[in-house]
Amino acid sequence: MALFEALNLHKRFGDRIVLQDLSLAFEEGKLSGIMGPNGAGKTTCFNVLTGRFAPDRGTVRFAGVDITGEPPRRIARRGLSRSFQSMNLFDDCSALDNVILALPEVRARGFDVWRDLRADASAGQHAAAVLAKVGLAGKEHAGARGLSYGERRALEIAVALAAGPRLLFLDEPTAGLGAEATARLAELVAELKRQLTIVVIEHDMRFLFRLADTVSVIHWGQVIAAGTPDELRDNPWVQRSNLGTLAASASTPRPAPAGAH
């Protein structure tokens, strides 16, 4: 049985239908991708799946439990975390503080005890371990604002990981990244894939096809193709669309950086 299922989701905003009879399933221990052209409904889909929007009709299940319409905080307590396309960090805090604020033990006690928790050695150690997991060891006391863009992306993933999720949603994680930072992020996600079930919305098909076990293509608010990266390259609809050229190019390995062996 799939760890996460969405069945026959519908969502409209005013007269505009954004999702129509959309169904998805994500298997435990796999990395599932979602792609599609701009305006296809991908972001709305992600927001419905993670509780930011309630569907007008349809059902969302996580680990066999109906979570349809539950608020994001309750869904997060069930073991689902997400990142955002537009980063959501406390820029005036350190990298360590950003992660501490996301720890379950901190959220359970409330932000009114923040000063006490900063002095809590166990919380600091927990947060430092999460930062090390995303390659930010040694950056604990760096201000979030002063980190490079790639490091900020990694920090946002660390914030999502702080709750110890069973399922991690990543929304356009490569947005704004150059080739080197994208390659480092791919290594990080590949490592996280060994530990978590991951769902990624992504426009960079090289990145997605390198990592994903299965990919669903959304267009007009519906899933119009799904399968492994190889199956999608052979899909007639994908081949006829502008995604076909991108899918074909995604099968070509990236050239090695200069000086790499």
Buried (B, 14 or more C-beta within 10 A) or exposed (E): EBBBBBBEBBBBEEEEBBBBEBBBBBBEEBBBBBBBBEEBBBBBBBBBBBBBBBBBBBBBBBBEEEBBEBEBEEBBEBBBBBBBBEBEBBEEBBBBBBBBBBBEEBBEBEEEEEEEBBEBEEBBEBBBEBBBBBBBEEBBEBBBEEBEEBBBBBBBBBBBBBBEBBBBBBBBBBBBBEEEBBBBBBEBBEEBBEEBBBBBBBBBBBBBBBBBBBBBBBBBBBBBBBBEBEEBBEBEEBBEBEBBEBBEEBEEEEEEEEEEE
